[in-house]
Amino acid sequence: MLRILALFFLIVSIALNSEVAIAQKITHYDGSIYIDSLKTLNATFNVSYQNTHEKDFHFYLNKNANIKQLKFGDQAVSYKVIDTIEDLKSIRIQNTFPSKYILTIIYSYPLDKIESAVFAYNPNWIELSLYTGWFPVNIDDKNYSYYLKFHKPEEYEVIGNGVIKNEKSNVIIANSNNHFDIPVILSKEFQRFSSGNNRMKFYGTKLPKEKINEIRVISQSIYSFFETWYGITDSDNLIIAVNPFGHDMSYARKGFISLSLLDGFGPVDKKVLAHEIGHLWWQNAKVEGWEDWLNESFAEFAELKWIENTLSKDAFQTLLKKYEDAYKKPIRISQITKSDNQWHSVAYFKGPYLLYKLEQNIGEEKMLLFLKDIHKRKVSTTEEMMTVLKEYADEISVNAFKAEVY
C-alpha cells in the first residue's frame, strides 16, 4: 500500500506494545470543519465510541493541533499528552464512560505547520490524511463511518473518499464503508478527467494533455486486466488523485488512491499505480501486523501479472530477478515485523515471488480460480488463505508454500 511509511509502522508498534489498553472502538465521526483561510483548519468532531471499560485509552492528533475543548455531553474531559511521535501526539484519557458514548473534540489545526516531509504544506494542493494526523484517530480502528461538513474558501474545491455533495460554500463528504482513514484534498487548480469505463475519476494539477491521455489509457488497461483476472471489485467508483509532490509514497483506500509521480508517469509510476489499483481487490487483511502481506504481496503479484502481459519477455524476466533475489533470503514471511527494515523486501518482493512460484507449480488456470476465490471470500488471514489453497493445489504444493510463510 505504501512505499515508505516508517511513521505509521512506528505508531502501530508503540500502540500494540503500550501498557495502555485501547479499549474503545470508534464507530462514527460527525465533523464540522471550517477553513476561513489556507492557514488554519478549525474542527469540531463528535466521535461515537463503543467502550469495553478496560483501563484508560488514547488517540492521536497532529502535535501542532490546539485542543480547545474535549467534552462528554456538557462535562469537560481531562486529558494528558503522553507522547509525541514524529509530528503526532498521543492524547490519554481516563476511562469513565458508558458502553456507548460520544466524545466532542474542538480544535484548530495549523495547515501551514504540517511537518510531514511527504505531505508538506502546499497552498495549491492541501492533502490531509492519517499521515498528517488532521483528525483524532485510533490506529487499530478500521471501519468507522463518517459525515463531514467542510466550509472552505470560495475558490477552492474539496475532494475525498465517499459521497460528495456541494451545498453553497459547504462540501459534504459521507462514507459508510471507509478503510481506516479520512483522506481529504483541497485545491483551486483541479484538473478532472475520467477513464474510458467511467469507473475511475482523476484529479490532478498542471498535468499536460498528453500525460492526462496516457494516465487514462494505462489506468483503464490495468483496471480491465484485474477485473478479468480477479472478478468485479466492490469499489466501482474510484477517485485517483495525482498529487504534485513527487515523492515515493502512494497509498490506496477503498475507493480512493493518492498517486505521486516520480518519473513523469514512466515505468516506475505505472508500476506503482498498478499496485495501488490492485488494492481494490487485495485489502482485506489487517494492516498493523505481518498478515498485511496478504494485502501487499497479492497487490504486487497482481501488478507483476499486468506487467508480464505488457512488457517483452526479456524485460519482464529482468524485472523478476530482484523478486527472486528477495525470495532467496532465509526468512519466513510470518517471522518479519513491520518495524523491521526487511519488511519491504519481504512484503513487496519475496511474497509476490512466492505467489509466482505457486502459479508455476499449479498452472495459470488454477491460480486464476484460486485468486478469484480469495477475492470473492474476502479472505483476511493467512490461515483462511491456506484453507482455500487446498482446494486448488496438491499437498506437496501447499506444504511448500506453507513452509515459506510459517
C-alpha positions as CSV (number, residue, x, y, z in Angstrom):
1,M,0.0,0.0,0.0
2,L,2.9,2.3,0.7
3,R,6.4,2.5,-0.4
4,I,7.7,4.4,2.6
5,L,5.6,4.6,5.8
6,A,8.1,4.4,8.7
7,L,6.0,6.8,10.8
8,F,2.9,4.6,10.6
9,F,4.8,1.5,11.4
10,L,6.3,3.2,14.4
11,I,3.0,4.4,15.7
12,V,1.4,1.0,15.3
13,S,4.4,-0.7,17.1
14,I,4.0,1.7,20.0
15,A,0.2,1.2,20.2
16,L,0.4,-2.5,20.1
17,N,3.1,-2.7,22.8
18,S,1.7,0.0,25.0
19,E,0.6,-0.8,28.6
20,V,-2.4,1.5,27.9
21,A,-5.1,-0.7,26.6
22,I,-7.1,0.8,23.7
23,A,-10.4,-0.4,24.9
24,Q,-12.6,1.9,22.8
25,K,-13.7,1.5,19.3
26,I,-14.6,4.5,17.1
27,T,-17.7,3.7,15.1
28,H,-18.6,7.1,13.5
29,Y,-17.2,10.6,13.0
30,D,-19.6,13.6,12.7
31,G,-17.4,16.6,11.8
32,S,-17.8,20.2,11.1
33,I,-14.7,21.8,9.6
34,Y,-14.3,25.5,8.9
35,I,-11.4,26.8,6.8
36,D,-11.6,30.6,6.6
37,S,-8.1,30.9,5.2
38,L,-5.5,28.4,4.0
39,K,-3.5,28.6,7.2
40,T,-5.9,27.2,9.8
41,L,-8.4,24.4,9.9
42,N,-11.0,24.7,12.8
43,A,-12.7,21.4,13.5
44,T,-15.5,20.1,15.8
45,F,-15.8,16.3,15.8
46,N,-18.5,14.3,17.6
47,V,-16.8,10.9,17.8
48,S,-19.0,7.9,18.6
49,Y,-17.3,5.2,20.7
50,Q,-18.1,1.7,21.9
51,N,-16.5,1.0,25.3
52,T,-15.3,-2.2,26.9
53,H,-14.4,-0.5,30.2
54,E,-10.8,-1.6,30.2
55,K,-8.4,0.9,31.6
56,D,-7.6,4.2,30.0
57,F,-7.4,5.0,26.3
58,H,-5.7,7.3,23.9
59,F,-5.9,8.7,20.4
60,Y,-3.5,10.5,18.1
61,L,-3.7,14.1,16.7
62,N,-1.2,16.3,14.9
63,K,1.2,17.7,17.5
64,N,0.6,21.3,16.4
65,A,-3.2,21.0,16.8
66,N,-4.6,23.2,19.6
67,I,-7.3,21.3,21.5
68,K,-9.8,24.0,22.7
69,Q,-12.4,21.7,24.2
70,L,-12.7,18.0,25.0
71,K,-16.0,17.0,26.5
72,F,-18.6,14.3,27.1
73,G,-22.0,15.9,27.0
74,D,-21.7,19.2,28.9
75,Q,-18.8,17.9,31.0
76,A,-15.2,18.8,30.3
77,V,-12.9,15.7,30.0
78,S,-9.4,15.8,31.4
79,Y,-6.6,14.5,29.2
80,K,-2.8,14.3,29.1
81,V,-0.3,14.4,26.2
82,I,1.7,11.2,27.0
83,D,3.9,11.0,23.9
84,T,4.9,12.7,20.7
85,I,5.9,10.6,17.7
86,E,7.3,12.4,14.7
87,D,4.5,15.0,14.0
88,L,1.7,13.3,16.0
89,K,0.9,13.5,19.7
90,S,-0.8,10.8,21.8
91,I,-3.7,12.0,23.9
92,R,-4.5,9.9,27.0
93,I,-8.0,10.0,28.7
94,Q,-9.1,8.2,31.8
95,N,-11.9,5.8,31.0
96,T,-15.1,6.8,33.0
97,F,-17.6,6.4,30.1
98,P,-20.7,4.2,29.5
99,S,-20.8,1.4,27.0
100,K,-21.6,3.8,24.2
101,Y,-20.8,7.4,24.2
102,I,-20.0,10.5,22.1
103,L,-16.8,12.4,22.7
104,T,-16.7,16.0,21.4
105,I,-13.4,17.4,20.3
106,I,-12.9,21.0,19.3
107,Y,-9.5,22.0,18.0
108,S,-7.6,24.1,15.5
109,Y,-5.1,22.7,13.0
110,P,-2.4,24.9,11.5
111,L,-2.2,23.8,7.9
112,D,1.0,25.8,7.2
113,K,2.7,23.9,10.0
114,I,2.3,20.4,8.5
115,E,5.8,19.0,9.2
116,S,5.4,15.8,7.2
117,A,8.1,15.8,4.5
118,V,5.8,13.7,2.4
119,F,2.8,15.9,2.6
120,A,4.4,19.3,3.1
121,Y,2.2,22.4,3.1
122,N,1.3,23.4,-0.5
123,P,-1.5,26.1,-0.8
124,N,-2.3,24.8,-4.3
125,W,-2.8,21.2,-3.1
126,I,-3.5,20.6,0.6
127,E,-3.7,16.9,1.2
128,L,-4.9,15.7,4.6
129,S,-4.9,12.1,5.8
130,L,-4.0,9.8,8.6
131,Y,-0.4,10.6,7.9
132,T,-0.7,14.3,8.7
133,G,-2.8,13.5,11.8
134,W,-5.5,16.0,10.9
135,F,-8.3,14.1,12.6
136,P,-8.4,12.3,16.0
137,V,-7.6,8.7,15.3
138,N,-7.2,5.3,16.9
139,I,-4.7,3.4,14.9
140,D,-6.4,0.0,15.2
141,D,-9.9,1.2,14.2
142,K,-10.6,0.3,10.5
143,N,-14.3,0.5,9.6
144,Y,-15.9,3.6,11.1
145,S,-18.3,5.7,9.1
146,Y,-18.1,9.5,8.8
147,Y,-20.2,12.5,7.8
148,L,-18.2,15.7,7.4
149,K,-19.3,19.2,6.5
150,F,-16.5,21.4,5.1
151,H,-16.8,25.2,5.0
152,K,-14.0,26.3,2.6
153,P,-12.6,29.4,0.8
154,E,-14.9,30.1,-2.2
155,E,-12.4,29.5,-4.9
156,Y,-11.3,26.1,-3.5
157,E,-12.8,22.6,-4.1
158,V,-12.7,19.7,-1.8
159,I,-12.4,16.0,-2.8
160,G,-12.4,13.0,-0.5
161,N,-13.4,9.4,-0.2
162,G,-17.1,8.9,-0.2
163,V,-20.3,10.6,-1.5
164,I,-19.6,14.2,-2.0
165,K,-22.3,17.0,-2.2
166,N,-21.8,20.7,-2.6
167,E,-24.1,23.0,-0.6
168,K,-23.2,26.6,-1.4
169,S,-19.9,27.2,0.4
170,N,-20.1,23.8,2.2
171,V,-19.0,20.4,0.9
172,I,-20.5,17.3,2.5
173,I,-18.4,14.1,2.5
174,A,-20.2,11.0,3.7
175,N,-18.7,7.5,3.8
176,S,-20.3,4.3,5.3
177,N,-17.6,1.9,4.0
178,N,-14.2,3.5,4.6
179,H,-10.9,1.9,5.3
180,F,-9.1,3.3,8.4
181,D,-8.5,6.8,7.1
182,I,-10.2,10.1,6.1
183,P,-8.3,11.5,3.1
184,V,-9.3,15.0,2.0
185,I,-7.7,17.2,-0.6
186,L,-8.3,21.0,-1.2
187,S,-7.2,22.8,-4.4
188,K,-8.3,25.6,-6.7
189,E,-6.4,24.1,-9.6
190,F,-8.0,20.6,-10.0
191,Q,-8.0,19.1,-13.5
192,R,-10.7,16.5,-13.9
193,F,-10.7,13.6,-16.3
194,S,-12.2,10.0,-16.4
195,S,-11.3,6.6,-17.5
196,G,-13.0,5.0,-20.6
197,N,-15.3,3.0,-18.4
198,N,-16.1,6.0,-16.2
199,R,-15.3,3.9,-13.1
200,M,-12.2,6.0,-12.3
201,K,-12.3,9.7,-11.7
202,F,-9.0,11.6,-11.8
203,Y,-7.9,14.8,-10.2
204,G,-4.6,16.4,-10.9
205,T,-3.0,19.8,-11.3
206,K,-0.8,21.2,-14.1
207,L,-0.7,17.9,-16.0
208,P,-0.1,18.3,-19.8
209,K,-2.8,16.9,-22.1
210,E,-0.6,14.1,-23.4
211,K,0.1,13.0,-19.8
212,I,-3.6,13.0,-19.0
213,N,-4.4,10.8,-22.0
214,E,-1.6,8.4,-21.1
215,I,-2.8,8.1,-17.5
216,R,-6.4,7.5,-18.7
217,V,-5.3,4.7,-21.1
218,I,-2.9,2.9,-18.8
219,S,-5.3,3.1,-15.8
220,Q,-8.1,1.6,-18.0
221,S,-5.7,-1.2,-19.1
222,I,-4.8,-2.0,-15.5
223,Y,-8.4,-2.0,-14.2
224,S,-9.7,-4.1,-17.1
225,F,-6.9,-6.7,-16.7
226,F,-7.5,-7.0,-12.9
227,E,-11.3,-7.3,-13.4
228,T,-10.8,-10.1,-15.9
229,W,-8.4,-11.9,-13.6
230,Y,-10.0,-11.4,-10.2
231,G,-13.7,-10.5,-10.7
232,I,-15.7,-7.5,-10.0
233,T,-14.4,-5.2,-7.3
234,D,-16.5,-3.6,-4.6
235,S,-15.1,-0.2,-5.4
236,D,-16.6,0.5,-8.8
237,N,-16.3,4.3,-8.4
238,L,-12.7,5.1,-7.8
239,I,-11.1,8.5,-7.3
240,I,-7.4,8.8,-8.2
241,A,-5.7,12.0,-7.0
242,V,-2.5,12.6,-8.9
243,N,-0.7,14.8,-6.4
244,P,2.2,17.2,-7.3
245,F,4.6,16.1,-4.5
246,G,6.9,13.9,-6.5
247,H,7.7,11.7,-3.5
248,D,8.0,7.9,-3.4
249,M,4.8,7.3,-1.4
250,S,1.4,6.5,-2.9
251,Y,-1.5,4.9,-1.0
252,A,-4.9,3.3,-1.6
253,R,-8.1,3.3,0.4
254,K,-11.4,1.7,-0.6
255,G,-12.5,4.0,-3.5
256,F,-9.5,6.4,-3.2
257,I,-5.9,6.4,-4.4
258,S,-3.3,9.1,-3.9
259,L,-0.7,8.7,-6.6
260,S,2.7,10.6,-6.6
261,L,4.6,10.8,-9.8
262,L,8.4,10.1,-9.6
263,D,9.3,9.7,-13.2
264,G,6.6,11.7,-15.1
265,F,4.4,8.6,-15.4
266,G,7.1,6.4,-16.7
267,P,7.7,2.8,-15.8
268,V,8.1,3.4,-12.0
269,D,4.9,5.4,-11.7
270,K,2.9,2.9,-13.9
271,K,4.2,0.1,-11.7
272,V,3.1,1.9,-8.5
273,L,-0.3,2.7,-10.0
274,A,-0.9,-0.9,-10.9
275,H,0.0,-1.9,-7.3
276,E,-2.4,0.7,-5.8
277,I,-5.3,-0.2,-8.2
278,G,-4.6,-3.8,-7.2
279,H,-5.6,-2.9,-3.6
280,L,-9.2,-2.6,-4.9
281,W,-9.1,-6.4,-4.8
282,W,-6.5,-7.0,-2.1
283,Q,-7.0,-5.1,1.1
284,N,-9.0,-7.3,3.5
285,A,-6.2,-8.2,5.9
286,K,-5.3,-6.1,9.0
287,V,-2.5,-3.7,8.2
288,E,-0.8,-3.4,11.5
289,G,0.8,-6.9,11.6
290,W,2.6,-9.3,9.4
291,E,-0.7,-10.5,7.9
292,D,-0.6,-7.3,5.9
293,W,1.5,-9.4,3.4
294,L,-1.9,-10.6,2.1
295,N,-2.6,-7.1,1.0
296,E,0.8,-6.0,-0.2
297,S,2.2,-9.3,-1.8
298,F,-1.1,-10.0,-3.6
299,A,-1.4,-6.5,-4.9
300,E,2.2,-6.6,-6.0
301,F,1.7,-10.0,-7.7
302,A,-1.3,-8.6,-9.5
303,E,0.9,-5.7,-10.7
304,L,3.5,-8.3,-11.8
305,K,1.0,-10.2,-13.9
306,W,-0.1,-7.0,-15.6
307,I,3.5,-6.1,-16.4
308,E,4.1,-9.6,-17.6
309,N,1.3,-9.1,-20.1
310,T,2.6,-5.6,-21.1
311,L,6.4,-5.9,-21.3
312,S,8.5,-8.1,-23.5
313,K,9.5,-11.4,-22.1
314,D,13.2,-10.4,-21.7
315,A,12.2,-7.1,-19.9
316,F,9.9,-9.0,-17.6
317,Q,12.5,-11.5,-16.7
318,T,14.9,-8.7,-15.9
319,L,12.3,-7.2,-13.6
320,L,11.5,-10.5,-12.0
321,K,15.2,-11.0,-11.0
322,K,15.0,-8.7,-8.0
323,Y,11.9,-10.5,-6.7
324,E,13.8,-13.8,-7.0
325,D,16.7,-12.4,-5.1
326,A,14.5,-11.3,-2.2
327,Y,12.8,-14.7,-2.3
328,K,16.2,-16.4,-1.6
329,K,16.5,-14.6,1.7
330,P,16.3,-17.1,4.6
331,I,13.4,-15.6,6.4
332,R,9.8,-16.7,6.6
333,I,7.0,-14.2,6.0
334,S,5.5,-14.7,9.4
335,Q,8.8,-14.0,11.1
336,I,9.1,-10.4,9.9
337,T,7.6,-7.5,11.7
338,K,6.6,-4.2,10.1
339,S,9.1,-2.2,12.1
340,D,11.9,-4.4,10.7
341,N,13.9,-2.9,7.8
342,Q,13.4,-6.1,5.9
343,W,9.6,-5.8,5.8
344,H,9.5,-4.0,2.5
345,S,11.7,-6.6,0.8
346,V,9.6,-9.5,2.2
347,A,6.1,-8.0,1.5
348,Y,6.8,-6.4,-1.8
349,F,9.3,-8.9,-3.3
350,K,9.6,-12.2,-1.5
351,G,5.8,-12.7,-1.1
352,P,5.0,-11.9,-4.7
353,Y,7.7,-14.2,-6.0
354,L,6.3,-16.9,-3.7
355,L,2.9,-16.5,-5.4
356,Y,4.7,-16.5,-8.8
357,K,6.3,-19.9,-7.9
358,L,2.9,-21.2,-6.8
359,E,1.5,-20.3,-10.2
360,Q,4.4,-22.2,-11.8
361,N,3.5,-25.2,-9.7
362,I,-0.3,-25.4,-10.1
363,G,-0.7,-23.7,-13.5
364,E,-2.2,-20.4,-14.5
365,E,-5.7,-21.7,-14.8
366,K,-5.9,-23.0,-11.2
367,M,-4.1,-19.9,-10.0
368,L,-6.7,-17.7,-11.6
369,L,-9.5,-19.7,-9.9
370,F,-7.6,-19.5,-6.6
371,L,-7.2,-15.8,-6.7
372,K,-10.8,-15.1,-7.8
373,D,-11.9,-17.3,-4.8
374,I,-9.7,-15.4,-2.4
375,H,-11.1,-12.1,-3.6
376,K,-14.7,-13.4,-3.6
377,R,-14.5,-14.7,0.0
378,K,-12.7,-11.5,1.2
379,V,-10.0,-13.7,2.8
380,S,-8.3,-11.7,5.6
381,T,-5.9,-14.2,7.3
382,T,-3.2,-16.5,6.1
383,E,-4.9,-19.4,7.7
384,E,-8.0,-18.8,5.6
385,M,-5.9,-18.4,2.5
386,M,-4.2,-21.8,3.2
387,T,-7.7,-23.4,3.5
388,V,-8.7,-22.0,0.1
389,L,-5.4,-23.1,-1.4
390,K,-6.0,-26.7,-0.5
391,E,-9.0,-26.7,-2.9
392,Y,-6.7,-25.8,-5.9
393,A,-3.3,-27.3,-5.1
394,D,-2.0,-30.7,-4.2
395,E,-0.5,-31.5,-0.8
396,I,3.1,-31.0,-2.0
397,S,2.5,-27.6,-3.4
398,V,0.5,-26.5,-0.3
399,N,3.3,-27.7,2.1
400,A,6.0,-26.0,0.0
401,F,4.0,-22.8,0.1
402,K,3.3,-23.1,3.8
403,A,7.0,-23.7,4.6
404,E,7.9,-20.3,3.1
405,V,5.2,-18.5,5.2
406,Y,5.4,-20.1,8.7
